[in-house]
């Protein structure tokens, strides 16, 4: 089954404790992206990657890091989480030539205390 | 700066009562406009892509249309299972190869039996 998986689905942590949210897709997609979704603000792009070792900032990259060492994986790293990073996070992937059809993961609800 | 505004924020319909959702956008050249459906607790699911003014796409009870400044998602004779949040997104022409996608905040649709 074609899918994007994220782990963990729920996470409660404390300020400053480094964490990683994993994202994996099994569709051989070149493009992967991370979004955060907040009430009243909609989905905002954090980082995206057009292929292995190629990443770029989205609209809200501050406080986040990403890496793309393998085509299927695109982890999101919060080196020193802060309460304003409490949000619902989605990973997405698509073929570069099909920029429209992004497949989204199920989401990770992160709470930073 | 690219902007996407969706209205209304929320819409409550009786089963069978047709209506339209609006997505107005401001971009410096449009490469594509996308509609997604998001169910509670899940990631967005792709519905349609529209590329040029005058284009229309249909899927079951949904029809998406596009003008130079806005898109409409028409829902004909909705059923309770159409209840979801509908998201609009745009990809500008000058997105540097890929994918500075901007999402609207969505319209939450509730269809009452």
Boltz contact constraints between the chains, C-beta under 6 A:
constraints:
  - contact:
      token1: [A, 42]
      token2: [B, 103]
      max_distance: 6.0
  - contact:
      token1: [A, 42]
      token2: [B, 104]
      max_distance: 6.0
  - contact:
      token1: [A, 42]
      token2: [B, 105]
      max_distance: 6.0
  - contact:
      token1: [A, 43]
      token2: [B, 103]
      max_distance: 6.0
  - contact:
      token1: [A, 48]
      token2: [B, 99]
      max_distance: 6.0
  - contact:
      token1: [A, 50]
      token2: [B, 98]
      max_distance: 6.0
  - contact:
      token1: [A, 90]
      token2: [B, 43]
      max_distance: 6.0
  - contact:
      token1: [A, 99]
      token2: [B, 91]
      max_distance: 6.0
  - contact:
      token1: [A, 99]
      token2: [B, 99]
      max_distance: 6.0
  - contact:
      token1: [A, 100]
      token2: [B, 32]
      max_distance: 6.0
  - contact:
      token1: [A, 100]
      token2: [B, 34]
      max_distance: 6.0
  - contact:
      token1: [A, 100]
      token2: [B, 49]
      max_distance: 6.0
  - contact:
      token1: [A, 101]
      token2: [B, 46]
      max_distance: 6.0
  - contact:
      token1: [A, 104]
      token2: [B, 43]
      max_distance: 6.0
  - contact:
      token1: [A, 104]
      token2: [B, 44]
      max_distance: 6.0
  - contact:
      token1: [A, 105]
      token2: [B, 43]
      max_distance: 6.0
  - contact:
      token1: [A, 106]
      token2: [B, 43]
      max_distance: 6.0
  - contact:
      token1: [A, 107]
      token2: [B, 43]
      max_distance: 6.0
